[in-house]
Amino acid sequence: MKKLFIDKFKLKNLFGLGSLLFGVSVLLVFQGCYPELQTVPVRKNMTWDQGENLKDSPKYFLAWNRQLEKAYTFTPTTGFPPPIISRVFAIFHVTMHDAVNSVDARYQTYASKVSDKNADPNATLIQAIYEVAKTIGPQDAPTQTRFDSLYNATMAELKDKEKKDKGIALGKQVAQAVLSKRSVDGPYLQLVGYNPTPPNGTQPGEYRYLPPLNYALAGFHKQQTWVISSADQFRPEPPFAINSPEYTADYNEVKSLGAINSVTISPDDRALGVFWAENSSRGWNRVAREVLLQNNKYTNLWETARLFALMHMAIADSYIAVFDSKIFFNYWRPISAIRLGEMDGNDQTVGDPSWTPVLVTPAVGEYPSAHAISGAAAGGVLISFFGKSAIPFSTDSGYWPGTRSFSSIDEAVRENSLSRIYIGYHFRKAIEIGEEKGYELAQFVYSNGLKPVK
């Protein structure tokens, strides 16, 4: 049993490389070995309580939200880096928000300047997200077929032809407005080769290149922000000095718990680490929907669309902000620090040239943790929306079978952050600061984004 457990993690180590670094061939091998982990099961009883029969129901929004999430189940054609997916999910959800507010302006729009009060808001939403999903969503034939099928099924339910036709025309305009506004991001989405890219470090604490990409998405922080004022608005304090006792404690912790062959980590913490390994946009999208559905938190179409748009903009902004900090501090990852531990000038750190983390480390700077800041950004928006954290829910994962249950949103945020220590990605300082800045960013986004129209 123990041997099977370790062998699974070796395969998941390769899969981490595939999902983060476009390892298509590795993903194919992984799927062949563990087909039960290829998809996340959807509960058959997942409904909106009695919301589908209420006026202004988010029924169609939720149908498309689920389909978009399903489109990013890990497959060879959708193994994009989490920062890229954060941008895509933000575009998807601000499009649906702008669509309904172009019919009835209850909240400020993000990009749309057109309006038609005589259009069907659901037709506008369906057409707008269909246009965007076809344009920037996964381009494989099965996914596109599912988009087509959902489009036809949802449109068929709308019976007022005149309002529907107006909605279709308006939805196309909304989609174009959002896509046009974000089209300027293109030059900064380059996976490798962006100039300038941080140099390969030579001194203790400096980031060391991680082949095969060395340093990925070096220009990501230069794209336009969504709600925050600038990429450096939430830049944190520096990481610990290499010769400090705090650094030594963090070093020993991740060295012990985050190693693929660790004998000190508990089985639950190891499972926890991999459970949260999927990209934040997809994972927290599911959390948000589960919190709403499992607790009968009915909201109307406008409120629901705004919640998801704010959450995904917060996640997208958190990635922009964290890449700014990663470039600025250019700090080394645990895999480099531990393998070079005998040469770091700290007599209290013991190096291990063969140390290997649970999952393959992404080729970007260590400080702070992108996963921690994005999880806290998402959770922080949910807490602001509901006015409390103490909402029980359960959720599943695209990386690990089964579910985990939580008594509050901040409990899930904390697990999400700690997971990066348990898979060997980050020092504790990086996750602590990431979580802190994520909550701060969430508060700013919730207070300043898509405000109610007076």
C-alpha positions as CSV (number, residue, x, y, z in Angstrom):
1,M,0.0,0.0,0.0
2,K,2.8,2.4,0.9
3,K,4.6,1.6,-2.4
4,L,1.4,2.4,-4.4
5,F,1.0,5.7,-2.5
6,I,4.6,6.8,-3.4
7,D,4.3,5.7,-7.0
8,K,1.1,7.8,-7.4
9,F,3.0,10.8,-6.2
10,K,5.8,10.2,-8.6
11,L,3.2,10.3,-11.4
12,K,1.5,13.3,-9.9
13,N,4.9,15.0,-9.8
14,L,5.1,14.6,-13.6
15,F,1.5,15.7,-13.9
16,G,2.3,18.9,-12.0
17,L,4.8,19.7,-14.7
18,G,2.2,19.0,-17.4
19,S,-0.5,21.2,-16.0
20,L,1.8,24.1,-15.2
21,L,4.3,23.9,-18.1
22,F,2.3,22.5,-21.0
23,G,3.6,18.9,-20.6
24,V,1.1,17.3,-23.0
25,S,2.8,14.0,-23.3
26,V,3.1,13.6,-19.6
27,L,-0.6,14.3,-19.2
28,L,-1.4,11.5,-21.6
29,V,0.6,9.1,-19.6
30,F,-1.0,10.2,-16.4
31,Q,-4.5,9.9,-17.7
32,G,-3.8,6.4,-19.0
33,C,-2.6,5.3,-15.5
34,Y,-5.2,7.0,-13.4
35,P,-8.4,7.6,-15.5
36,E,-10.5,8.0,-12.3
37,L,-8.7,11.3,-11.7
38,Q,-9.3,12.7,-15.2
39,T,-12.6,14.4,-14.4
40,V,-14.3,15.8,-11.4
41,P,-17.8,14.2,-10.8
42,V,-20.7,16.6,-10.9
43,R,-23.4,15.9,-8.3
44,K,-26.7,14.9,-10.0
45,N,-28.7,16.8,-7.3
46,M,-26.9,20.1,-7.9
47,T,-29.7,22.6,-8.1
48,W,-30.4,26.1,-7.0
49,D,-32.7,25.1,-4.2
50,Q,-36.0,26.4,-5.6
51,G,-34.2,29.3,-7.4
52,E,-34.9,28.1,-10.9
53,N,-38.5,29.0,-10.5
54,L,-37.9,32.5,-9.1
55,K,-37.8,35.8,-11.0
56,D,-34.3,36.8,-12.0
57,S,-33.0,33.3,-11.4
58,P,-29.3,32.6,-12.0
59,K,-30.2,29.3,-13.6
60,Y,-28.5,30.0,-17.0
61,F,-25.6,31.7,-15.4
62,L,-24.9,28.6,-13.3
63,A,-25.3,26.3,-16.2
64,W,-22.6,28.2,-18.1
65,N,-20.5,28.5,-15.0
66,R,-20.5,24.8,-14.6
67,Q,-19.7,24.2,-18.2
68,L,-16.8,26.6,-18.2
69,E,-15.4,24.9,-15.1
70,K,-15.8,21.5,-16.8
71,A,-13.9,22.7,-19.8
72,Y,-10.9,23.2,-17.6
73,T,-10.9,19.7,-16.1
74,F,-7.3,18.6,-16.6
75,T,-6.8,17.2,-20.1
76,P,-3.9,17.4,-22.6
77,T,-5.6,20.3,-24.3
78,T,-6.3,22.4,-21.2
79,G,-3.1,22.2,-19.2
80,F,-2.5,25.9,-19.1
81,P,-0.6,27.7,-16.3
82,P,-2.8,29.0,-13.5
83,P,-2.0,32.6,-14.2
84,I,-3.2,32.3,-17.7
85,I,-6.4,30.6,-16.6
86,S,-7.0,33.4,-14.0
87,R,-7.2,35.8,-16.9
88,V,-9.5,33.6,-18.9
89,F,-11.9,33.0,-16.0
90,A,-12.0,36.7,-15.3
91,I,-12.9,37.4,-18.9
92,F,-15.7,34.7,-18.8
93,H,-17.3,36.1,-15.7
94,V,-17.1,39.8,-16.3
95,T,-18.7,39.1,-19.7
96,M,-21.7,37.5,-18.1
97,H,-21.8,40.3,-15.5
98,D,-21.7,43.0,-18.2
99,A,-24.3,41.2,-20.3
100,V,-27.1,41.3,-17.7
101,N,-26.1,44.9,-16.6
102,S,-26.3,46.0,-20.2
103,V,-30.0,45.2,-20.1
104,D,-30.7,46.4,-16.5
105,A,-27.9,48.4,-15.1
106,R,-27.9,47.4,-11.4
107,Y,-24.1,47.5,-11.1
108,Q,-21.4,49.2,-13.1
109,T,-20.1,47.3,-16.1
110,Y,-16.5,46.4,-16.7
111,A,-16.2,47.1,-20.4
112,S,-19.6,47.3,-22.0
113,K,-21.0,50.7,-22.9
114,V,-24.0,49.5,-24.9
115,S,-27.5,48.9,-23.5
116,D,-31.0,47.7,-24.5
117,K,-33.7,47.6,-21.8
118,N,-35.9,45.6,-24.2
119,A,-33.5,42.7,-24.5
120,D,-33.9,39.4,-22.7
121,P,-31.1,39.4,-20.0
122,N,-30.6,35.7,-20.2
123,A,-30.4,35.7,-24.0
124,T,-27.8,38.5,-23.7
125,L,-25.8,36.5,-21.2
126,I,-26.0,33.3,-23.2
127,Q,-24.9,34.9,-26.4
128,A,-22.1,36.9,-24.8
129,I,-20.5,34.0,-23.0
130,Y,-20.9,31.8,-26.0
131,E,-19.0,34.3,-28.2
132,V,-16.2,34.5,-25.6
133,A,-16.0,30.8,-24.9
134,K,-15.7,30.0,-28.6
135,T,-13.0,32.6,-29.0
136,I,-10.7,32.1,-25.9
137,G,-12.0,28.8,-24.4
138,P,-10.4,25.4,-25.1
139,Q,-10.4,24.7,-28.8
140,D,-10.7,20.9,-28.8
141,A,-13.7,19.6,-30.6
142,P,-15.5,17.9,-27.6
143,T,-15.4,21.1,-25.6
144,Q,-16.6,23.2,-28.5
145,T,-19.4,20.7,-29.1
146,R,-20.5,21.0,-25.4
147,F,-20.5,24.8,-25.8
148,D,-22.7,24.5,-28.9
149,S,-25.1,22.0,-27.1
150,L,-25.5,24.2,-24.1
151,Y,-26.0,27.3,-26.2
152,N,-28.8,25.6,-28.2
153,A,-30.4,24.1,-25.1
154,T,-30.5,27.3,-23.1
155,M,-31.5,29.5,-26.0
156,A,-34.4,27.2,-26.8
157,E,-35.9,27.7,-23.4
158,L,-36.4,31.5,-24.1
159,K,-39.7,32.0,-25.8
160,D,-40.1,35.7,-26.4
161,K,-38.5,35.9,-29.9
162,E,-38.3,39.7,-30.1
163,K,-36.6,40.0,-26.7
164,K,-34.4,37.1,-27.5
165,D,-33.3,38.5,-30.8
166,K,-32.4,41.8,-29.1
167,G,-30.5,39.9,-26.5
168,I,-28.5,38.0,-29.1
169,A,-27.5,41.3,-30.8
170,L,-26.6,42.9,-27.5
171,G,-24.7,39.9,-26.3
172,K,-22.4,40.0,-29.3
173,Q,-21.6,43.6,-28.6
174,V,-20.9,42.9,-25.0
175,A,-18.5,40.1,-25.8
176,Q,-16.7,42.2,-28.3
177,A,-16.3,45.0,-25.7
178,V,-14.7,42.7,-23.1
179,L,-12.5,40.9,-25.6
180,S,-11.3,44.3,-27.0
181,K,-10.5,45.7,-23.6
182,R,-8.3,42.7,-22.7
183,S,-6.7,42.3,-26.1
184,V,-3.8,44.6,-25.0
185,D,-2.6,41.8,-22.6
186,G,-1.2,39.7,-25.5
187,P,2.5,40.8,-25.3
188,Y,2.7,39.9,-21.6
189,L,1.3,36.4,-21.8
190,Q,4.4,35.0,-23.4
191,L,5.3,31.7,-21.5
192,V,9.1,32.0,-22.0
193,G,11.5,34.4,-23.6
194,Y,10.0,37.6,-22.4
195,N,12.6,40.4,-22.3
196,P,13.6,41.3,-19.6
197,T,13.6,37.9,-17.8
198,P,15.4,37.8,-14.5
199,P,18.9,36.4,-14.7
200,N,19.9,33.0,-13.3
201,G,21.0,33.7,-9.7
202,T,24.4,33.1,-8.3
203,Q,24.2,34.3,-4.7
204,P,22.4,32.7,-1.7
205,G,18.7,33.5,-1.9
206,E,18.7,34.4,-5.5
207,Y,16.3,32.5,-7.8
208,R,17.9,29.7,-9.7
209,Y,16.5,28.7,-13.1
210,L,14.4,25.6,-13.2
211,P,14.6,23.7,-16.5
212,P,13.1,23.3,-19.0
213,L,11.5,26.7,-18.9
214,N,14.1,28.4,-16.5
215,Y,11.8,31.4,-15.8
216,A,8.1,31.4,-17.0
217,L,5.7,34.3,-17.7
218,A,8.3,37.0,-16.8
219,G,6.1,39.8,-18.2
220,F,2.8,38.7,-16.7
221,H,2.7,41.4,-14.1
222,K,2.9,44.1,-16.8
223,Q,-0.6,43.5,-18.2
224,Q,-3.4,45.9,-17.2
225,T,-4.9,45.2,-13.8
226,W,-8.6,44.5,-13.4
227,V,-9.6,46.5,-10.3
228,I,-6.4,47.2,-8.2
229,S,-4.6,50.4,-9.0
230,S,-1.2,48.9,-10.0
231,A,0.7,45.7,-10.0
232,D,2.9,46.8,-7.0
233,Q,0.0,48.0,-4.9
234,F,0.2,45.0,-2.6
235,R,3.9,44.4,-2.8
236,P,5.0,42.9,0.6
237,E,7.9,43.2,2.9
238,P,11.1,41.3,1.9
239,P,11.5,37.6,2.6
240,F,13.6,36.4,5.6
241,A,17.4,36.9,5.4
242,I,19.1,33.6,4.6
243,N,21.1,33.6,7.9
244,S,18.1,34.4,10.1
245,P,16.6,31.9,12.6
246,E,13.2,32.4,10.9
247,Y,14.5,31.3,7.6
248,T,16.2,28.3,9.2
249,A,12.9,27.2,10.7
250,D,11.1,27.6,7.4
251,Y,13.8,25.8,5.5
252,N,13.7,22.8,7.9
253,E,9.9,22.7,7.8
254,V,9.6,22.4,4.0
255,K,12.6,20.2,3.7
256,S,10.9,17.7,6.1
257,L,7.3,18.0,5.1
258,G,7.5,18.8,1.4
259,A,9.9,16.0,0.2
260,I,8.4,13.3,-2.0
261,N,9.9,10.7,0.3
262,S,9.0,12.5,3.6
263,V,8.5,10.2,6.6
264,T,7.4,13.1,8.9
265,I,4.2,14.3,7.1
266,S,0.9,12.8,8.0
267,P,-1.2,11.0,5.4
268,D,-3.9,13.7,5.7
269,D,-1.5,16.6,5.2
270,R,0.0,14.8,2.2
271,A,-3.4,14.3,0.7
272,L,-4.3,17.9,1.6
273,G,-1.3,19.2,-0.3
274,V,-2.3,17.5,-3.5
275,F,-6.0,18.1,-3.1
276,W,-5.4,21.9,-3.4
277,A,-2.9,21.5,-6.3
278,E,-5.3,22.4,-9.1
279,N,-5.4,26.0,-10.4
280,S,-7.0,28.5,-8.1
281,S,-9.6,29.8,-10.7
282,R,-11.2,26.4,-11.2
283,G,-10.9,25.3,-7.6
284,W,-12.4,28.4,-6.1
285,N,-15.0,28.7,-8.7
286,R,-16.3,25.4,-7.5
287,V,-16.0,26.5,-3.9
288,A,-18.1,29.6,-4.5
289,R,-20.8,27.6,-6.3
290,E,-20.8,24.9,-3.5
291,V,-21.1,27.5,-0.8
292,L,-24.2,29.0,-2.5
293,L,-25.8,25.7,-3.4
294,Q,-25.1,23.7,-0.2
295,N,-26.3,26.5,2.1
296,N,-29.3,27.6,0.0
297,K,-27.9,31.1,-0.3
298,Y,-30.2,32.2,-3.1
299,T,-29.3,35.4,-4.9
300,N,-30.7,36.7,-8.1
301,L,-29.0,36.7,-11.5
302,W,-27.4,40.2,-11.1
303,E,-26.0,39.5,-7.6
304,T,-24.7,36.1,-8.6
305,A,-23.0,37.4,-11.8
306,R,-21.4,40.2,-9.8
307,L,-20.1,37.9,-7.1
308,F,-18.3,35.6,-9.5
309,A,-17.0,38.5,-11.6
310,L,-15.5,40.1,-8.5
311,M,-14.0,36.9,-7.3
312,H,-12.4,36.0,-10.6
313,M,-11.1,39.6,-11.1
314,A,-9.6,39.4,-7.6
315,I,-7.9,36.1,-8.5
316,A,-6.6,37.6,-11.8
317,D,-5.4,40.7,-10.0
318,S,-3.7,38.6,-7.3
319,Y,-1.6,36.8,-10.0
320,I,-0.6,40.1,-11.5
321,A,0.3,41.5,-8.1
322,V,2.2,38.3,-7.1
323,F,4.2,38.2,-10.3
324,D,5.3,41.8,-9.7
325,S,6.6,40.7,-6.2
326,K,8.2,37.5,-7.6
327,I,10.1,39.5,-10.2
328,F,11.1,42.2,-7.6
329,F,12.4,39.9,-4.9
330,N,13.7,37.2,-7.3
331,Y,13.9,34.7,-4.4
332,W,14.9,31.1,-4.7
333,R,12.5,28.1,-4.5
334,P,12.9,25.5,-1.7
335,I,14.2,23.0,-4.3
336,S,17.1,25.2,-5.1
337,A,17.6,26.4,-1.5
338,I,17.7,22.8,-0.1
339,R,19.9,21.4,-2.8
340,L,22.4,24.3,-2.3
341,G,22.0,24.4,1.5
342,E,25.7,23.7,2.1
343,M,26.6,26.8,0.2
344,D,24.1,29.3,1.6
345,G,26.3,30.8,4.3
346,N,23.9,29.6,7.0
347,D,25.6,27.1,9.3
348,Q,22.2,25.9,10.6
349,T,20.9,24.6,7.3
350,V,21.9,21.1,6.1
351,G,21.8,20.8,2.4
352,D,20.5,17.8,0.4
353,P,21.6,17.8,-3.3
354,S,19.0,15.1,-4.1
355,W,16.0,16.7,-2.3
356,T,12.8,16.5,-4.5
357,P,9.4,18.0,-3.8
358,V,6.1,16.2,-4.2
359,L,5.2,18.0,-7.4
360,V,7.5,19.6,-9.9
361,T,8.2,23.2,-8.9
362,P,6.9,25.9,-11.3
363,A,9.7,28.0,-13.0
364,V,8.9,31.3,-11.3
365,G,10.2,33.1,-8.2
366,E,9.2,31.8,-4.7
367,Y,8.1,34.9,-2.9
368,P,5.3,35.2,-2.1
369,S,3.1,32.3,-2.9
370,A,0.7,32.8,-5.8
371,H,-1.5,30.0,-4.6
372,A,-1.9,31.5,-1.2
373,I,-2.6,35.0,-2.4
374,S,-5.1,33.8,-5.0
375,G,-6.9,31.6,-2.6
376,A,-7.2,34.4,0.0
377,A,-8.3,36.8,-2.7
378,A,-11.1,34.4,-3.7
379,G,-12.1,33.5,-0.1
380,G,-11.9,37.2,0.9
381,V,-14.4,38.2,-1.8
382,L,-16.8,35.4,-0.7
383,I,-16.5,36.4,3.0
384,S,-17.3,40.1,2.0
385,F,-20.2,39.0,-0.1
386,F,-21.9,36.9,2.7
387,G,-20.7,39.1,5.5
388,K,-19.2,36.2,7.4
389,S,-16.8,33.3,7.1
390,A,-18.6,30.7,9.1
391,I,-20.4,29.0,6.3
392,P,-20.0,25.1,6.1
393,F,-19.4,23.4,2.8
394,S,-17.7,20.5,1.1
395,T,-15.8,20.5,-2.2
396,D,-13.9,18.2,-4.4
397,S,-10.7,18.5,-6.4
398,G,-9.4,18.0,-9.9
399,Y,-6.2,16.6,-8.5
400,W,-7.3,14.2,-5.8
401,P,-10.3,11.9,-5.4
402,G,-12.9,12.5,-2.7
403,T,-14.1,15.6,-0.9
404,R,-13.0,17.8,2.0
405,S,-15.4,19.6,4.3
406,F,-15.0,22.9,6.0
407,S,-16.8,24.8,8.8
408,S,-15.8,28.2,7.3
409,I,-14.4,29.9,4.2
410,D,-11.3,31.0,6.0
411,E,-10.6,27.4,7.1
412,A,-10.4,26.5,3.4
413,V,-8.2,29.5,2.6
414,R,-5.8,28.3,5.3
415,E,-5.7,24.8,4.0
416,N,-5.1,26.1,0.5
417,S,-2.1,28.1,1.7
418,L,-0.6,25.3,3.8
419,S,-0.8,22.9,0.9
420,R,2.1,24.7,-0.8
421,I,4.4,23.7,2.1
422,Y,3.2,20.1,2.0
423,I,4.0,19.6,-1.7
424,G,7.4,21.4,-1.3
425,Y,6.7,24.5,-3.3
426,H,7.1,27.3,-0.7
427,F,8.6,28.4,2.6
428,R,6.1,29.3,5.3
429,K,6.9,33.0,5.0
430,A,5.7,33.0,1.4
431,I,2.4,31.5,2.2
432,E,1.8,33.7,5.3
433,I,2.5,36.9,3.4
434,G,0.6,35.6,0.3
435,E,-2.5,34.9,2.4
436,E,-2.3,38.3,4.1
437,K,-2.0,40.2,0.9
438,G,-4.7,38.2,-0.7
439,Y,-7.2,39.2,1.9
440,E,-6.1,42.8,1.6
441,L,-6.5,42.7,-2.2
442,A,-10.0,41.0,-1.8
443,Q,-11.2,43.9,0.4
444,F,-10.0,46.4,-2.2
445,V,-11.6,44.6,-5.1
446,Y,-14.9,44.1,-3.3
447,S,-15.0,47.8,-2.2
448,N,-14.0,49.3,-5.6
449,G,-15.2,46.9,-8.3
450,L,-18.5,46.8,-10.1
451,K,-20.2,49.1,-7.7
452,P,-24.0,49.3,-7.4
453,V,-25.6,51.9,-9.7
454,K,-27.4,54.5,-7.5
